Amino acid sequence: MPAYTSLKEIDVNTATMADITRVVEAALKPLHINIRSTNKLHLDKVQMSTAVLAMKKVQEVEQVHGRKLSSPRTYVELGIVARNSNKPKDAQIYFDKALALDPTFTEAWFQKGVVLLEHNILKSALKNFDVTLRQDPDFAVAWNNKGLTLAKMERNMEALECYEKALELEPGFATAWYNRGACVYKSGNYQEAMEYFDKALEIDPTFPNSWHNKAASLWKMERFKEARDYFNKYLDLEPDSPVRQKIENLLASI
């Protein structure tokens, strides 16, 4: 039996599940997929081609052998690739396969919740983040995403508690500072919200939404000239923003 070393060599009729697991793991490793992150993958054409071929080979071998891979992590990585390819249903199938292999695989619950949240299936997303956090209560990104889910459900006080927990675990978590600010902004406390946006910008000055929401806070406080500077910085970072015209119209009224 041949010793397969690449995805292209795989013959689905002769390859074993051990073969496909080993080769797919090796093919995905250079992509540096972080299964504890919600960040989008930034893959070049060659890398994306490799990821798509991995998904195809896994599907073909499963059909021939009627069995799953032995690695839940590999299924989670494939699910993240599917999510980034705008194939949420495929992503969910991969995460479910990971959980069928290992129901305690925390990152599969987490990533499944991420996809559900992105598609506003909020009750199910919340359940997945709850399972994630029962298994790993120190998972700061999961606390942040639970907060996002609760905020979308208009459960703002509970959302704030989640952001605070995320920040206890990771004080340098810029996105959690931003989300905390966004939650406070919704309550009309613009001064406090602005302080949280400032903290987010201190940690990550390249995050456009923090500039936008600080500008919005200043505008609500009728500090229009200061707001203009922050809106302009936001537009520098997001020149193709869908709200560009709205902002420009707003600034023209000063």
C-alpha atoms as an extended CHARMM CRD file, in Angstrom:
* protein
*
       254  EXT
         1         1  MET       CA              0.0000000000        0.0000000000        0.0000000000  PROA      1               0.0000000000
         2         2  PRO       CA              1.4890000000        3.3860000000       -0.9450000000  PROA      2               0.0000000000
         3         3  ALA       CA              2.7070000000        5.7570000000        1.7760000000  PROA      3               0.0000000000
         4         4  TYR       CA              0.8040000000        8.9150000000        0.8880000000  PROA      4               0.0000000000
         5         5  THR       CA              2.5700000000       12.2150000000        1.5570000000  PROA      5               0.0000000000
         6         6  SER       CA              0.2470000000       14.7670000000       -0.0520000000  PROA      6               0.0000000000
         7         7  LEU       CA             -3.4450000000       15.3270000000       -0.6580000000  PROA      7               0.0000000000
         8         8  LYS       CA             -3.0610000000       15.0460000000       -4.4210000000  PROA      8               0.0000000000
         9         9  GLU       CA             -1.5990000000       11.5430000000       -4.0830000000  PROA      9               0.0000000000
        10        10  ILE       CA             -4.5180000000       10.2170000000       -2.0750000000  PROA      10              0.0000000000
        11        11  ASP       CA             -6.4650000000        7.4540000000       -3.8100000000  PROA      11              0.0000000000
        12        12  VAL       CA             -9.7450000000        7.2870000000       -1.9390000000  PROA      12              0.0000000000
        13        13  ASN       CA            -10.2150000000        3.6450000000       -2.8930000000  PROA      13              0.0000000000
        14        14  THR       CA             -6.9670000000        2.4870000000       -1.2830000000  PROA      14              0.0000000000
        15        15  ALA       CA             -6.2400000000        5.0970000000        1.3800000000  PROA      15              0.0000000000
        16        16  THR       CA             -7.0600000000        4.1810000000        4.9640000000  PROA      16              0.0000000000
        17        17  MET       CA             -8.6580000000        6.5540000000        7.4530000000  PROA      17              0.0000000000
        18        18  ALA       CA             -5.2690000000        6.7370000000        9.1560000000  PROA      18              0.0000000000
        19        19  ASP       CA             -3.7290000000        7.8320000000        5.8350000000  PROA      19              0.0000000000
        20        20  ILE       CA             -6.2390000000       10.6020000000        5.2280000000  PROA      20              0.0000000000
        21        21  THR       CA             -6.0830000000       11.8190000000        8.8350000000  PROA      21              0.0000000000
        22        22  ARG       CA             -2.3000000000       12.0290000000        8.7490000000  PROA      22              0.0000000000
        23        23  VAL       CA             -2.1060000000       13.7410000000        5.3650000000  PROA      23              0.0000000000
        24        24  VAL       CA             -4.9350000000       16.2090000000        6.0660000000  PROA      24              0.0000000000
        25        25  GLU       CA             -3.3540000000       17.1580000000        9.4150000000  PROA      25              0.0000000000
        26        26  ALA       CA             -0.0370000000       17.7800000000        7.6490000000  PROA      26              0.0000000000
        27        27  ALA       CA             -1.7220000000       19.8190000000        4.8890000000  PROA      27              0.0000000000
        28        28  LEU       CA             -3.6220000000       22.0420000000        7.3570000000  PROA      28              0.0000000000
        29        29  LYS       CA             -0.7250000000       22.6270000000        9.7520000000  PROA      29              0.0000000000
        30        30  PRO       CA              0.9750000000       25.3780000000        7.6420000000  PROA      30              0.0000000000
        31        31  LEU       CA             -2.3150000000       27.3230000000        7.5810000000  PROA      31              0.0000000000
        32        32  HSD       CA             -1.9130000000       28.0400000000       11.3260000000  PROA      32              0.0000000000
        33        33  ILE       CA             -5.6310000000       27.7540000000       12.0700000000  PROA      33              0.0000000000
        34        34  ASN       CA             -6.3230000000       28.9900000000       15.6040000000  PROA      34              0.0000000000
        35        35  ILE       CA             -9.2870000000       26.9660000000       16.8250000000  PROA      35              0.0000000000
        36        36  ARG       CA             -9.7410000000       29.2540000000       19.8600000000  PROA      36              0.0000000000
        37        37  SER       CA            -10.1460000000       32.3920000000       17.7680000000  PROA      37              0.0000000000
        38        38  THR       CA            -13.0280000000       33.9810000000       15.8790000000  PROA      38              0.0000000000
        39        39  ASN       CA            -10.7240000000       35.8200000000       13.4810000000  PROA      39              0.0000000000
        40        40  LYS       CA            -11.1830000000       35.2880000000        9.7880000000  PROA      40              0.0000000000
        41        41  LEU       CA             -8.5380000000       33.2540000000        8.0070000000  PROA      41              0.0000000000
        42        42  HSD       CA             -6.2900000000       35.1390000000        5.6170000000  PROA      42              0.0000000000
        43        43  LEU       CA             -5.3300000000       32.4800000000        3.1140000000  PROA      43              0.0000000000
        44        44  ASP       CA             -3.6890000000       33.0100000000       -0.2340000000  PROA      44              0.0000000000
        45        45  LYS       CA             -4.9010000000       31.1550000000       -3.3180000000  PROA      45              0.0000000000
        46        46  VAL       CA             -2.5460000000       28.2190000000       -2.8000000000  PROA      46              0.0000000000
        47        47  GLN       CA             -3.5230000000       27.8260000000        0.8440000000  PROA      47              0.0000000000
        48        48  MET       CA             -7.2350000000       28.0550000000        0.0770000000  PROA      48              0.0000000000
        49        49  SER       CA             -6.8180000000       25.5000000000       -2.7010000000  PROA      49              0.0000000000
        50        50  THR       CA             -5.1270000000       23.1700000000       -0.2110000000  PROA      50              0.0000000000
        51        51  ALA       CA             -7.9320000000       23.6500000000        2.3200000000  PROA      51              0.0000000000
        52        52  VAL       CA            -10.6590000000       23.0110000000       -0.2670000000  PROA      52              0.0000000000
        53        53  LEU       CA             -8.8780000000       19.8800000000       -1.4960000000  PROA      53              0.0000000000
        54        54  ALA       CA             -8.6130000000       18.6350000000        2.1000000000  PROA      54              0.0000000000
        55        55  MET       CA            -12.3790000000       19.0050000000        2.5390000000  PROA      55              0.0000000000
        56        56  LYS       CA            -12.9980000000       17.1990000000       -0.7420000000  PROA      56              0.0000000000
        57        57  LYS       CA            -10.7010000000       14.2920000000        0.1020000000  PROA      57              0.0000000000
        58        58  VAL       CA            -12.1970000000       13.8500000000        3.5590000000  PROA      58              0.0000000000
        59        59  GLN       CA            -15.7080000000       13.7380000000        2.0960000000  PROA      59              0.0000000000
        60        60  GLU       CA            -14.6810000000       11.2110000000       -0.5520000000  PROA      60              0.0000000000
        61        61  VAL       CA            -12.8620000000        8.9070000000        1.8720000000  PROA      61              0.0000000000
        62        62  GLU       CA            -15.7620000000        9.0370000000        4.3600000000  PROA      62              0.0000000000
        63        63  GLN       CA            -18.1480000000        7.9980000000        1.5990000000  PROA      63              0.0000000000
        64        64  VAL       CA            -15.9340000000        5.1070000000        0.5170000000  PROA      64              0.0000000000
        65        65  HSD       CA            -15.1330000000        3.8140000000        4.0070000000  PROA      65              0.0000000000
        66        66  GLY       CA            -18.3120000000        4.8290000000        5.8270000000  PROA      66              0.0000000000
        67        67  ARG       CA            -16.2160000000        6.0740000000        8.7470000000  PROA      67              0.0000000000
        68        68  LYS       CA            -14.9910000000        9.3480000000       10.2130000000  PROA      68              0.0000000000
        69        69  LEU       CA            -11.4880000000       10.6640000000       10.7640000000  PROA      69              0.0000000000
        70        70  SER       CA             -9.9980000000        9.9470000000       14.1660000000  PROA      70              0.0000000000
        71        71  SER       CA             -9.0870000000       13.5760000000       14.9430000000  PROA      71              0.0000000000
        72        72  PRO       CA            -11.7260000000       16.0030000000       16.2980000000  PROA      72              0.0000000000
        73        73  ARG       CA             -9.2720000000       18.8800000000       15.9310000000  PROA      73              0.0000000000
        74        74  THR       CA             -8.9920000000       18.2260000000       12.1890000000  PROA      74              0.0000000000
        75        75  TYR       CA            -12.7740000000       18.4270000000       11.8410000000  PROA      75              0.0000000000
        76        76  VAL       CA            -12.7950000000       21.7150000000       13.7600000000  PROA      76              0.0000000000
        77        77  GLU       CA            -10.1050000000       23.1220000000       11.4730000000  PROA      77              0.0000000000
        78        78  LEU       CA            -12.0840000000       22.0230000000        8.4130000000  PROA      78              0.0000000000
        79        79  GLY       CA            -15.1690000000       23.6410000000        9.9260000000  PROA      79              0.0000000000
        80        80  ILE       CA            -13.3140000000       26.9220000000       10.3170000000  PROA      80              0.0000000000
        81        81  VAL       CA            -12.2340000000       26.7260000000        6.6710000000  PROA      81              0.0000000000
        82        82  ALA       CA            -15.8700000000       26.1020000000        5.6700000000  PROA      82              0.0000000000
        83        83  ARG       CA            -17.0270000000       29.0410000000        7.7830000000  PROA      83              0.0000000000
        84        84  ASN       CA            -14.4620000000       31.2710000000        6.0820000000  PROA      84              0.0000000000
        85        85  SER       CA            -15.6430000000       29.9830000000        2.7040000000  PROA      85              0.0000000000
        86        86  ASN       CA            -19.1890000000       31.1470000000        3.5660000000  PROA      86              0.0000000000
        87        87  LYS       CA            -20.4280000000       27.5750000000        3.9600000000  PROA      87              0.0000000000
        88        88  PRO       CA            -22.0160000000       27.6710000000        7.4210000000  PROA      88              0.0000000000
        89        89  LYS       CA            -23.9750000000       24.4380000000        7.0000000000  PROA      89              0.0000000000
        90        90  ASP       CA            -20.8060000000       22.5510000000        6.0700000000  PROA      90              0.0000000000
        91        91  ALA       CA            -19.0350000000       24.1550000000        9.0200000000  PROA      91              0.0000000000
        92        92  GLN       CA            -21.7430000000       22.9230000000       11.3930000000  PROA      92              0.0000000000
        93        93  ILE       CA            -21.4500000000       19.3950000000        9.9850000000  PROA      93              0.0000000000
        94        94  TYR       CA            -17.7060000000       19.3830000000       10.6530000000  PROA      94              0.0000000000
        95        95  PHE       CA            -18.1640000000       20.6710000000       14.2020000000  PROA      95              0.0000000000
        96        96  ASP       CA            -20.8300000000       18.0390000000       14.8470000000  PROA      96              0.0000000000
        97        97  LYS       CA            -18.4630000000       15.3330000000       13.5800000000  PROA      97              0.0000000000
        98        98  ALA       CA            -15.8000000000       16.5930000000       15.9880000000  PROA      98              0.0000000000
        99        99  LEU       CA            -18.2910000000       16.4080000000       18.8610000000  PROA      99              0.0000000000
       100       100  ALA       CA            -19.4090000000       12.9200000000       17.8340000000  PROA      100             0.0000000000
       101       101  LEU       CA            -15.7840000000       11.8610000000       18.2700000000  PROA      101             0.0000000000
       102       102  ASP       CA            -15.2770000000       13.7970000000       21.4950000000  PROA      102             0.0000000000
       103       103  PRO       CA            -18.1830000000       15.5630000000       23.2350000000  PROA      103             0.0000000000
       104       104  THR       CA            -15.6840000000       17.2810000000       25.5490000000  PROA      104             0.0000000000
       105       105  PHE       CA            -13.8060000000       18.9660000000       22.6910000000  PROA      105             0.0000000000
       106       106  THR       CA            -14.3700000000       22.5180000000       23.8890000000  PROA      106             0.0000000000
       107       107  GLU       CA            -13.3390000000       24.3170000000       20.7210000000  PROA      107             0.0000000000
       108       108  ALA       CA            -15.9330000000       22.4300000000       18.6600000000  PROA      108             0.0000000000
       109       109  TRP       CA            -18.7180000000       23.7590000000       20.9080000000  PROA      109             0.0000000000
       110       110  PHE       CA            -17.1680000000       27.2160000000       20.7170000000  PROA      110             0.0000000000
       111       111  GLN       CA            -16.7850000000       27.3300000000       16.9390000000  PROA      111             0.0000000000
       112       112  LYS       CA            -20.2870000000       25.9680000000       16.4720000000  PROA      112             0.0000000000
       113       113  GLY       CA            -21.5240000000       28.8390000000       18.6350000000  PROA      113             0.0000000000
       114       114  VAL       CA            -19.5580000000       31.3320000000       16.5270000000  PROA      114             0.0000000000
       115       115  VAL       CA            -21.3100000000       30.2130000000       13.3270000000  PROA      115             0.0000000000
       116       116  LEU       CA            -24.7180000000       30.2920000000       15.0000000000  PROA      116             0.0000000000
       117       117  LEU       CA            -24.0550000000       33.7860000000       16.3390000000  PROA      117             0.0000000000
       118       118  GLU       CA            -22.9630000000       35.0330000000       12.9190000000  PROA      118             0.0000000000
       119       119  HSD       CA            -26.3080000000       33.8730000000       11.5230000000  PROA      119             0.0000000000
       120       120  ASN       CA            -28.3550000000       35.2360000000       14.4530000000  PROA      120             0.0000000000
       121       121  ILE       CA            -29.4550000000       31.8290000000       15.7220000000  PROA      121             0.0000000000
       122       122  LEU       CA            -29.0500000000       33.2750000000       19.1540000000  PROA      122             0.0000000000
       123       123  LYS       CA            -30.5990000000       30.7770000000       21.5710000000  PROA      123             0.0000000000
       124       124  SER       CA            -28.5940000000       27.9370000000       20.0730000000  PROA      124             0.0000000000
       125       125  ALA       CA            -25.4410000000       30.0490000000       20.0130000000  PROA      125             0.0000000000
       126       126  LEU       CA            -25.8950000000       30.8540000000       23.6920000000  PROA      126             0.0000000000
       127       127  LYS       CA            -26.2860000000       27.1600000000       24.5490000000  PROA      127             0.0000000000
       128       128  ASN       CA            -23.0410000000       26.3660000000       22.7390000000  PROA      128             0.0000000000
       129       129  PHE       CA            -21.1280000000       29.1120000000       24.5350000000  PROA      129             0.0000000000
       130       130  ASP       CA            -22.5740000000       27.9330000000       27.8560000000  PROA      130             0.0000000000
       131       131  VAL       CA            -21.2760000000       24.4130000000       27.2100000000  PROA      131             0.0000000000
       132       132  THR       CA            -17.9250000000       25.8690000000       26.1650000000  PROA      132             0.0000000000
       133       133  LEU       CA            -17.6270000000       27.8450000000       29.3910000000  PROA      133             0.0000000000
       134       134  ARG       CA            -18.6980000000       24.9480000000       31.5920000000  PROA      134             0.0000000000
       135       135  GLN       CA            -15.8350000000       22.9910000000       30.0970000000  PROA      135             0.0000000000
       136       136  ASP       CA            -13.3630000000       25.8940000000       30.1220000000  PROA      136             0.0000000000
       137       137  PRO       CA            -14.3950000000       28.7930000000       32.3960000000  PROA      137             0.0000000000
       138       138  ASP       CA            -11.1280000000       30.6300000000       31.6370000000  PROA      138             0.0000000000
       139       139  PHE       CA            -11.8410000000       30.9310000000       27.8880000000  PROA      139             0.0000000000
       140       140  ALA       CA            -11.9030000000       34.7290000000       27.5140000000  PROA      140             0.0000000000
       141       141  VAL       CA            -12.9800000000       34.7720000000       23.8560000000  PROA      141             0.0000000000
       142       142  ALA       CA            -15.9430000000       32.5530000000       24.6810000000  PROA      142             0.0000000000
       143       143  TRP       CA            -17.0210000000       34.9720000000       27.4380000000  PROA      143             0.0000000000
       144       144  ASN       CA            -16.8040000000       37.7890000000       24.8930000000  PROA      144             0.0000000000
       145       145  ASN       CA            -18.9090000000       35.8930000000       22.3830000000  PROA      145             0.0000000000
       146       146  LYS       CA            -21.4610000000       34.9650000000       25.0050000000  PROA      146             0.0000000000
       147       147  GLY       CA            -21.6470000000       38.6930000000       25.7530000000  PROA      147             0.0000000000
       148       148  LEU       CA            -22.2090000000       39.4850000000       22.0850000000  PROA      148             0.0000000000
       149       149  THR       CA            -24.9970000000       36.9300000000       21.9430000000  PROA      149             0.0000000000
       150       150  LEU       CA            -26.7150000000       38.3210000000       25.0430000000  PROA      150             0.0000000000
       151       151  ALA       CA            -26.3560000000       41.8770000000       23.7150000000  PROA      151             0.0000000000
       152       152  LYS       CA            -28.1130000000       40.8560000000       20.5020000000  PROA      152             0.0000000000
       153       153  MET       CA            -30.8620000000       39.4050000000       22.6780000000  PROA      153             0.0000000000
       154       154  GLU       CA            -31.1580000000       42.7960000000       24.4350000000  PROA      154             0.0000000000
       155       155  ARG       CA            -29.9300000000       41.2510000000       27.6840000000  PROA      155             0.0000000000
       156       156  ASN       CA            -27.4090000000       44.0430000000       28.1860000000  PROA      156             0.0000000000
       157       157  MET       CA            -26.6700000000       43.6870000000       31.8990000000  PROA      157             0.0000000000
       158       158  GLU       CA            -25.8220000000       40.0180000000       31.4380000000  PROA      158             0.0000000000
       159       159  ALA       CA            -23.7340000000       40.9130000000       28.3920000000  PROA      159             0.0000000000
       160       160  LEU       CA            -21.7440000000       43.4270000000       30.4480000000  PROA      160             0.0000000000
       161       161  GLU       CA            -21.0320000000       40.7600000000       33.0520000000  PROA      161             0.0000000000
       162       162  CYS       CA            -19.6120000000       38.5440000000       30.3110000000  PROA      162             0.0000000000
       163       163  TYR       CA            -17.3670000000       41.3000000000       28.9450000000  PROA      163             0.0000000000
       164       164  GLU       CA            -16.1490000000       42.0420000000       32.4560000000  PROA      164             0.0000000000
       165       165  LYS       CA            -15.3120000000       38.3670000000       32.9390000000  PROA      165             0.0000000000
       166       166  ALA       CA            -13.4400000000       38.3020000000       29.6240000000  PROA      166             0.0000000000
       167       167  LEU       CA            -11.4360000000       41.3550000000       30.7150000000  PROA      167             0.0000000000
       168       168  GLU       CA            -10.6450000000       39.8420000000       34.1050000000  PROA      168             0.0000000000
       169       169  LEU       CA             -9.0730000000       36.9530000000       32.2310000000  PROA      169             0.0000000000
       170       170  GLU       CA             -7.4300000000       39.0600000000       29.4940000000  PROA      170             0.0000000000
       171       171  PRO       CA             -7.0880000000       42.7590000000       30.4050000000  PROA      171             0.0000000000
       172       172  GLY       CA             -5.5320000000       43.4560000000       27.0040000000  PROA      172             0.0000000000
       173       173  PHE       CA             -8.5040000000       42.1010000000       25.0700000000  PROA      173             0.0000000000
       174       174  ALA       CA             -9.2930000000       45.1090000000       22.8490000000  PROA      174             0.0000000000
       175       175  THR       CA            -12.4430000000       43.6350000000       21.3190000000  PROA      175             0.0000000000
       176       176  ALA       CA            -13.9570000000       43.0230000000       24.7550000000  PROA      176             0.0000000000
       177       177  TRP       CA            -13.2560000000       46.6540000000       25.7480000000  PROA      177             0.0000000000
       178       178  TYR       CA            -14.9410000000       47.7620000000       22.5270000000  PROA      178             0.0000000000
       179       179  ASN       CA            -17.9630000000       45.5100000000       23.0760000000  PROA      179             0.0000000000
       180       180  ARG       CA            -18.2580000000       46.7170000000       26.6600000000  PROA      180             0.0000000000
       181       181  GLY       CA            -18.2900000000       50.2770000000       25.3500000000  PROA      181             0.0000000000
       182       182  ALA       CA            -20.8860000000       49.4480000000       22.7040000000  PROA      182             0.0000000000
       183       183  CYS       CA            -23.1400000000       47.9340000000       25.3640000000  PROA      183             0.0000000000
       184       184  VAL       CA            -22.8320000000       51.0030000000       27.6160000000  PROA      184             0.0000000000
       185       185  TYR       CA            -23.3780000000       53.2910000000       24.5970000000  PROA      185             0.0000000000
       186       186  LYS       CA            -26.7550000000       51.6260000000       24.0080000000  PROA      186             0.0000000000
       187       187  SER       CA            -27.7750000000       52.6250000000       27.5320000000  PROA      187             0.0000000000
       188       188  GLY       CA            -27.0480000000       56.2900000000       26.7500000000  PROA      188             0.0000000000
       189       189  ASN       CA            -23.9790000000       56.6030000000       29.0000000000  PROA      189             0.0000000000
       190       190  TYR       CA            -21.7610000000       58.1240000000       26.3270000000  PROA      190             0.0000000000
       191       191  GLN       CA            -19.0060000000       59.3660000000       28.6210000000  PROA      191             0.0000000000
       192       192  GLU       CA            -18.4130000000       55.9210000000       30.1210000000  PROA      192             0.0000000000
       193       193  ALA       CA            -18.6960000000       54.2730000000       26.7080000000  PROA      193             0.0000000000
       194       194  MET       CA            -16.0600000000       56.6320000000       25.3570000000  PROA      194             0.0000000000
       195       195  GLU       CA            -13.6750000000       55.6050000000       28.1270000000  PROA      195             0.0000000000
       196       196  TYR       CA            -13.9850000000       51.9860000000       27.0530000000  PROA      196             0.0000000000
       197       197  PHE       CA            -13.4450000000       52.8870000000       23.3880000000  PROA      197             0.0000000000
       198       198  ASP       CA            -10.3350000000       54.7940000000       24.4650000000  PROA      198             0.0000000000
       199       199  LYS       CA             -9.0710000000       51.6830000000       26.2180000000  PROA      199             0.0000000000
       200       200  ALA       CA             -9.7180000000       49.6030000000       23.0970000000  PROA      200             0.0000000000
       201       201  LEU       CA             -7.8180000000       52.1380000000       20.9730000000  PROA      201             0.0000000000
       202       202  GLU       CA             -4.9290000000       52.2030000000       23.4200000000  PROA      202             0.0000000000
       203       203  ILE       CA             -4.5360000000       48.4610000000       22.9250000000  PROA      203             0.0000000000
       204       204  ASP       CA             -5.3390000000       48.3330000000       19.1990000000  PROA      204             0.0000000000
       205       205  PRO       CA             -5.3490000000       51.6600000000       17.3500000000  PROA      205             0.0000000000
       206       206  THR       CA             -6.0220000000       49.8800000000       14.0420000000  PROA      206             0.0000000000
       207       207  PHE       CA             -9.5460000000       48.7240000000       15.0000000000  PROA      207             0.0000000000
       208       208  PRO       CA            -11.8460000000       50.9670000000       12.9240000000  PROA      208             0.0000000000
       209       209  ASN       CA            -15.0310000000       50.4490000000       14.9480000000  PROA      209             0.0000000000
       210       210  SER       CA            -13.4780000000       51.9000000000       18.0800000000  PROA      210             0.0000000000
       211       211  TRP       CA            -12.7280000000       55.1350000000       16.2120000000  PROA      211             0.0000000000
       212       212  HSD       CA            -16.2610000000       55.1860000000       14.8220000000  PROA      212             0.0000000000
       213       213  ASN       CA            -17.9740000000       54.6010000000       18.1340000000  PROA      213             0.0000000000
       214       214  LYS       CA            -15.8300000000       57.0970000000       20.0020000000  PROA      214             0.0000000000
       215       215  ALA       CA            -16.7810000000       59.6190000000       17.3260000000  PROA      215             0.0000000000
       216       216  ALA       CA            -20.4460000000       58.6990000000       17.7580000000  PROA      216             0.0000000000
       217       217  SER       CA            -20.1490000000       59.1450000000       21.5310000000  PROA      217             0.0000000000
       218       218  LEU       CA            -18.5880000000       62.5890000000       21.1110000000  PROA      218             0.0000000000
       219       219  TRP       CA            -21.3170000000       63.5320000000       18.6480000000  PROA      219             0.0000000000
       220       220  LYS       CA            -24.0300000000       62.4960000000       21.0980000000  PROA      220             0.0000000000
       221       221  MET       CA            -22.3150000000       64.7200000000       23.6760000000  PROA      221             0.0000000000
       222       222  GLU       CA            -22.3810000000       67.5820000000       21.1300000000  PROA      222             0.0000000000
       223       223  ARG       CA            -18.5860000000       67.7220000000       20.9390000000  PROA      223             0.0000000000
       224       224  PHE       CA            -18.8370000000       67.9580000000       17.1770000000  PROA      224             0.0000000000
       225       225  LYS       CA            -15.3440000000       69.1240000000       16.2380000000  PROA      225             0.0000000000
       226       226  GLU       CA            -13.7170000000       66.3710000000       18.2790000000  PROA      226             0.0000000000
       227       227  ALA       CA            -16.1220000000       63.8830000000       16.7640000000  PROA      227             0.0000000000
       228       228  ARG       CA            -15.1000000000       65.0080000000       13.2840000000  PROA      228             0.0000000000
       229       229  ASP       CA            -11.4620000000       64.0250000000       13.9100000000  PROA      229             0.0000000000
       230       230  TYR       CA            -12.4540000000       60.5480000000       15.0450000000  PROA      230             0.0000000000
       231       231  PHE       CA            -14.8750000000       60.0330000000       12.1780000000  PROA      231             0.0000000000
       232       232  ASN       CA            -12.1260000000       61.0470000000        9.7470000000  PROA      232             0.0000000000
       233       233  LYS       CA             -9.7190000000       58.5770000000       11.3250000000  PROA      233             0.0000000000
       234       234  TYR       CA            -12.3530000000       55.8790000000       10.9930000000  PROA      234             0.0000000000
       235       235  LEU       CA            -12.7710000000       56.7000000000        7.2920000000  PROA      235             0.0000000000
       236       236  ASP       CA             -8.9990000000       56.6030000000        6.8170000000  PROA      236             0.0000000000
       237       237  LEU       CA             -9.0330000000       53.0380000000        8.1300000000  PROA      237             0.0000000000
       238       238  GLU       CA            -12.2650000000       52.0720000000        6.3420000000  PROA      238             0.0000000000
       239       239  PRO       CA            -12.3240000000       54.0630000000        3.0710000000  PROA      239             0.0000000000
       240       240  ASP       CA            -15.0220000000       51.8110000000        1.6080000000  PROA      240             0.0000000000
       241       241  SER       CA            -17.2470000000       51.8990000000        4.6730000000  PROA      241             0.0000000000
       242       242  PRO       CA            -20.9600000000       51.4640000000        3.8520000000  PROA      242             0.0000000000
       243       243  VAL       CA            -21.7080000000       54.4190000000        6.1720000000  PROA      243             0.0000000000
       244       244  ARG       CA            -19.1740000000       56.7460000000        4.5330000000  PROA      244             0.0000000000
       245       245  GLN       CA            -21.7670000000       58.9340000000        2.8220000000  PROA      245             0.0000000000
       246       246  LYS       CA            -23.8240000000       59.1700000000        5.9890000000  PROA      246             0.0000000000
       247       247  ILE       CA            -20.7720000000       60.3100000000        7.9670000000  PROA      247             0.0000000000
       248       248  GLU       CA            -19.7550000000       62.8180000000        5.3150000000  PROA      248             0.0000000000
       249       249  ASN       CA            -23.2760000000       64.2680000000        5.3160000000  PROA      249             0.0000000000
       250       250  LEU       CA            -23.1500000000       64.4970000000        9.0930000000  PROA      250             0.0000000000
       251       251  LEU       CA            -19.7970000000       66.2870000000        9.0800000000  PROA      251             0.0000000000
       252       252  ALA       CA            -20.9920000000       68.6960000000        6.4140000000  PROA      252             0.0000000000
       253       253  SER       CA            -23.6590000000       69.8730000000        8.8440000000  PROA      253             0.0000000000
       254       254  ILE       CA            -21.1250000000       71.1840000000       11.3720000000  PROA      254             0.0000000000
